[in-house]
Amino acid sequence: MNKLLILLAALTFCCCITTLHGCRCRTVVKTRIPAYIVKKIEVTPVSGRCRYVEVLIFTWRGSKFCIDPTAKWFPEFIQTLQQKKANVTDSNPTTQATSTSYMVTSD
């Protein structure tokens, strides 16, 4: 009986540790982030390490924000970034390498 309880406690502990360290985002920002501060976006799909879709926004100043992808403002935000990138690329294709880059990655 004691061995069964110890095994159950060990399995519970392992599951909790995996859940805590698997996701990259500890907290999620639900407020709108200004598009002009965004340097890069990373989207991590649901995986064995994390059961949530994670959207990380990196700013030009080095900050990192985890965004709630279900927030009402998020689809409009992505559309604004896509338009901004298209405008930068269309207006001066020679500076594309130094312009704002938005990338979507998956692990």
N, C-alpha and C positions, 0 to 999 in steps of 0.2 A: 504494500500500500504506500509506504514512504517513498519507494523508488518511483512509483507512478506519479506521485505529487511533485517530486523533484524534476522528473522528466517534463511534466506539464508546465512547471514554472520556468524551466530552461527554454522550452519551445516558445512560450509567451514572451520571454525576455528577448529571444532572438528575433521574433517577429516585430517587436516594438523597435528594436535597434535598427532593423532593416528599413522600416518605415521612416524613422527619423532621419537617417542618413542617406536615403535614396533620392529624395526630392532636393532640387537645388533651391527652391523657394521655401523659406520658412513663413513669411508673411506675404500677403498680396495687397497691392495698392488698388483701390477702386476708384480713386479720383483721376480726372483727366490729366494726362501728361502733355505738355506743349510739344508739338511736332518738331519745332526748330532745335530742341536740345538733343534729339535722338541721333546717335551715331550708328547704332547697330541694333537689330532685333534678332533674338534667337527663340525659336519655338521648339520645345521638346515634347514629343507625343507621349501618350501613356505607354508605360513600359513595366517590366518586372521590378524596376527600382522605384518607380513612382507611379501612382495610380491616377495622377492628374495631368492634364495638358498644362505645360508651363510656358509662359511668355515672359522672356527677360528682355528688358530694354536697357541698353548701355548708352550713357550720355557722353557728350564731348568732354566733359570735366571728369570723367572716370567713375561716375556713380552708376549703380545698378538698381533697377526696379523690377519687381515681379508684378505683372499686370494680370488682373482677372479677365480672361478671354471672353467671359460671358457678360461683361459690363456693357451697358447700352451704348456707350460712346465708342467702344473699341472698333466696330466695323468702319465707322466714319474716320476714325484715326488712321487705320490702315489704308483706307482709300486716299486720304490726304498725303500720307507718306509716299504712296505709289505715284500720285500726280506730281509731287515735288521731285521725286527721282526722275520721272519722265521729262519734266521741264528742264532739269539740270542737264540731263543727257542730250536732249534735243537742242538746247541753246548753245552748248559748247562741247562737242564730242571729244575734243583734245584734252579736256580736263576731267574726263570721266574717272580716271584712276585716283585723282585727288579730291573728287567731289564726295558728297555724302553717300555712304553705301549702306544698304539695308539688305541683310541676308537672313534667310530662314534656314535653320539647320535642324537636323534631327539626329539624336544619338542612337 
